[in-house]
Amino acid sequence: MTDGEQRAALAVVRSLGRAGHQVHVVSARRNSLAGASRYARTRSWLPDPLEAPEEFAAAVAALVRRHGIEVVLPITDASLFALGARREGLAPALLPVPDCDRLRAVADKELVTREAARHGIAVPRQVVARCRSDVEAAAGTAVRYPLVLKPGRSLVSGADGSVKLGVGLVNDPHELPDALAALASAAYPLLLQERIAGPGIGVFLLLWGGSVRAAFMHRRLREKPPAGGVSVYRESIPLDDDLVRRSRALLEGFQWEGVAMVEYKVDSRTGVPHLMEINGRFWGSLQLAVDCGVDFPRWLVELARGRDPGVAPPYRVGLRSRWRWGDVDHLLARIRLSPQELALPPDAPALGRVLLDVLVPWRPGDRDEILRWSDPVPFLRETIDWFRRG
């Protein structure tokens, strides 16, 4: 399993370790979060797949041969693309991800929004800009402010490795020139989207052999950064059958097989979910799904090995999962910066409410994502790293 520094990697290690699998963890850091788990059989320090994809893939292939590894699970987009493009070198190990053409297709945000509309999925009002002059011509006329600047791809490969591109927010026309100047040329084509204010929800699916083997949904309660980013506190919610059906149709349109997260924002004015993106890999909040009874890593490995684990049973609704240090980061941002500086939406909770929520150590229905008394060292590892960064 790659990318041991990721929280999703820790969830995978714990899931598969409890299921009796021997899990080998690799990462670009010597001391990784997942590598600290008692369920990690070995820990290896490899080249960064973002900076050196060929060297990374070769090192993973060498570990496959050395340990007789049966299944390789990439966690980040960088590992996914580095290994997906070189899967023949991993043989005989299995790589349960689609081919590179399908990986690139679901990573193409312009294409995904076009396909979503075909399946009756709402998308934010948007304009696609091929260059800076297109942005300047469209901004303020075709799309209302606040304006989301979303690169067409989050990961762009080049001769010297890959580059990760983030999403930007522009509150008014005066901020636009600086935002454009900060953009890399690789960000184009650029999606200029109207900002959707409302809670984020995720539809998580495991498709295999033409059927849905596992499905799960959650709602984001807090994020980092506070105006929108990765979830730090989230809650399991009942399946929305219509949204699951449309999400499945969207993925099947790309002939997808494997795990995927289809991310939405629910417009607080209308209640309509708007598609944000597809992540064709394990997601950061994976531990919540496992805690609720939807063990995506175990089912994926069993299916990849030709075994039939059946279909995931109904899961527990109303369970909440907290990434504790991420939640503290959310609180610190709220204390240090004003709602205007953070570009918070109008319905954001007051600082006092956030302060109370974050400082209460536990309430019924809460689970700590990282801290587990049966496997405490990853939390100690993360705590040390958090204070060093601070």
N, C-alpha and C positions, 0 to 999 in steps of 0.2 A: 504494500500500500504506500502510495506516494504522499508527499506534502505533509509530513508529520507535524508541521507547525500549525496546521489548520484545525479548527474546532470540529469540523466534519470528520477529519481523519481520526480524532479521538473517539467520536461516536462509532465509527466503523470498527476500530480496534476493539473497543469494549463489546460491541455486538458480536463480532466474529470470534473473539476470544472466549466469550461465555458460551458460544455454540460449539466450542471444542476445536476450532481451527487454530493452526499455528500462524501467527501474523507477523510478517517482517515489515518493519517501518523504515522508510527512507525519507530524508528531508535535506533541505539546503542549509540547515542549521545543525550544529553539533548537539545541542540540547533542545529537543523539540517537545511540544505538548504531548502528542500521541506516543512519542518514544519513551516518555516517562511513565506510561501506563504499565501496570503489572501484567497486562495481556500482550505486550509487545515481546515477541520471541527474540528478535534481533533488531538492532538499530544501526542504520548506515547513513553516512554523510556523503551526499552526491552533489554534482554540479547543479546549479540552479536551472530548471527547465526554461525559465524565461530568458536567461542570458545565454545559455549554451545548450540548446535542445538536442543536438546530435550527441554531444558528450554525455548528457543526461540519459538519453535512450540507450546508449551503449553500456553505460554503467548499470542500468536496470537489467538489461539483457544478461550481463555477466552475473548479477545476483540471482537471476532466474536459473541459470545453469548451476551455480554453486549450491543453491539450497533446494533445487528441485521444485521450484514454485509452480503451482498449478494455475493460479488466477492472479492477474495484475489489475489493481483498481486505482485509476488516476483520480485525484481529488480536485485539482484546480484546472482551469482552462489551459494554462500553459503546459501542464503534464498531459492533459487530454490530447492536445494537438501534437505535442512532441512524440508521444507514443503511438497515437493513431496513425501518424504518417510513416511509422517504422515498425508496424505490428509484426511483420514477418520475422524481424530479428528477435522477437520475444518467444517464438515457438520453442517448445511445445506449450508454453503457458497461454492461457486464454485471456483475451482482452474484451470484456463484455460491454463494448461501446460501439456505436455505429461507425461506418466508414467515414473518411475525411470529407467526402462531398456532403454527406448529411450533417456532419458536425459544422461545416462552414455554413450550410444553409440555415440552421437554427440560430447560428450566431450572427446572421445578417439581419439587423433590426429593421431595415427598410423592407426586406422581403417578408419578414415575419408579420409586420403590420399589414401588409397587403393581403397575405394569406388569412390573417385573423378576420379581416373584414368579409372575406368570402364565406366564413363560417358563422357569421352573425355575431362576432365578438367586437365590442366597442373598443376603439383606440382613441387616444387623445388627438384633438385637432392638430395637424402638423403640416409642415412644409419641409421638403428635402432639398438641402443646399449642396451643390457640387463644389462650390468654392466660396471664398469670403464675399465676393460681390453678390452672390445669390443671397447670402444671409442679410446683407445690408439692404437689398432690394425688398426682401420679404418681411423683415422684422418690423413689427409695429403696424402692419397692414393685414397680413394674412393670418397672424396668430397674435393673441392677446398676451400681455405681460401679466404675471411673471412668466418668463420664458425658460423652458428647459432645453439646454444644448446637449444633445445625446449623440456621441459618435456612432457611425453606422456599425462599427464593430468594437467590442471592448478589448480585444486582443488583436494586434496587427503584427504579422511576422515580417522580418526584414533580413538582410544579409548578416547583420550583427546580432541576431536574436530577435526577440519579440518585445513589443511595447504594450503596456496596459494603459488604457485610456478611460478616464472617468467622466461622469456626468456633471455638467455645470448648471447653475441657476442664475438667471439675470432678472433682477426685479424691475428695472426700468430701462429706457433707451440710453441713459447716461452711462450705465454699466457695460453696455454691449461692446464698445471698442476695446476695453481692457480684457474682457472675456475672450474676444476673438484673437487678440494678440497672444494670449496665453495658450491658445490651441495649437497642437502639433498639426502639421499638414496631413498626417495619417488619420486625423479625426474625420476627414471628409471621405464619403458623403456624410453630412451632418444633418441630424433630424432636429428641427426646431419645433418643439411640442408645447402646447398649452399645458400649464401645470394643473394636475388633478389633485385637489385638496380632499383628503379623506384617508381612512385607514387602509393599510396594505394587507392583502390576503394572498396566500399561496395555495395553489393546487399542485400536489405532489403525486406523481404517477410512476408506476413500474409497468411498462408495456412489454409483453413477451409473447411470441407466437400468435399474434393477432388478437390478444385479449389483455384486459387490465388485471394484473395479478395483485396489485396493491394500490390503494388510493388514500389520500390523507389531505386535510386542509387545516390551516391555522390563520389566525389574525394577529397582526403585529400590534403590540401595545406601546412599545417604545423602540426608538431606533438611534443609531449612532452614524453620523451626526443627527441631531434631533429633528431636523427638517426632512430627513429621508436618507436612508442608507441601509446598513445591515441591522437586523432586528436584535435587540438586547433583552427584550421581554416580550413573550408571545403566548398565545392561548390556542389550544385545539378547539376547532369548531365543527359542527356537523357538515357532512358532505352536501354541497349544493349540486344536486343531480344534473341540473341543466348546465351549470358551469363546468362540471366534470365532463359531461358529454361533449361540449364544445371544445374543451381543452384537449380531450382525447382525439377528436376529429382533426384539430390543428396539428397535433404531433403525428398522427397517422398520415396526414397530407405530406409530411416529410419522410414517410416510411421509417419512423423512429422505432427503435427497440432498445429498451434499457430504462434507466431512471431519468426523470426530468422534473424540473420545477417550472411551472407556468405562473408568473407573478402578475398580480393585478393591483390597481388602486381603485377603491370604491369612492365614487364622487359623493361627497357628503350632502350635496344639494339634491341629487337625483336618485342616489342609491344604486347607480349603474356601475358595475365593475369595468374598468378600462385596462386593457393589456399593457403591461410595462415591458416585459421581455420573457424569453425562455432561457433557462440555464440547463444545459444538457448534461448534468453531472449531479453529484451529491451536493447538498446545500448546507449553509452554516448552521442552521437550527435543526439539523437531522436528529439530534438526541431527543427532541420532543416527540417526534413520530415514533421512535423506538420505545420511549417511556409509555406511550399511549397504546402500544401493542402492534404497531406496524413496523416490523423489523426489515426495512428495505435492504440493508447490506446482506443479511442472511439469505433473504429470498433471491437476491440477484446472484449471489455466489452459487446457490443451489441450482438455479435455472441455467447458469453458464456451464455448470458441470453435467448438465443433462438430466438432472433430477427434478422431480415435480413436487414442490413444497405445498401445492394447492393455492388457494386464494386467501389473502389476508382477512382475518375476521373483523367484525365491527370493532372500532376503537373507542377509547375513553374520551369523552368530550368534556371541556372545561378545565383540563389540566393546563397549568401554566409553567413555562420554563424560563429561567432567568440566567443570562450570562452576566455574572456578578460584576466583574471588572468593567465590562462594556457598559453596564448600567451606571456604574460610578462615573465613567467618562461622559455619559449622557448628562448626568446631574452637574458635573463640573462645567460642562459647556453652557448649561442653562444658567449657572451662577455667574460665570465670567462674562457672558455676552448677552446683549439685549435681544428680545424677540425679533427686532428689526435686523440686527446684525446676523442672527441665525436664520433669517427668512422663514420664520415659523408660520404655518398656516393659521387662519383666523380661529379655528376650533382647537388649537393646541391647549393642553391643560395648563393651569397656572403653576408658577414655580413652586408655591407652597404645597400643592398636591403632589408634584413630582418629588419634592424633598421628603415628604412623608412616605410615599410609596417606596422610594429607593432605600431609605434608612431603616424601614421595618425589615428585619432580617428574614422573616418567614411568615407566611399566612397559609391557611388550609388550601390545598390544591396547587401549591408551588413546588417546583423541583429545581434544584440548582443544576445548571447544565454541566459544569466542570467538576464541582466538588462532590465526590462520592466517597463515603466513608470506607467502602470496600476497595477503593482505588484512589487514595488521597494525593499521591505524589504529583499528578498533573496539575492540580490546583496550586500546590506549593511552587511548582515550576512557573506557572503563569503569574503568581503573585510576585515572585522574585523579578520576573521580566517586567511586570507592570511598574514596580518601584524604580527599576533601573531606567525605564523610559521617562518616568516622571521627573 
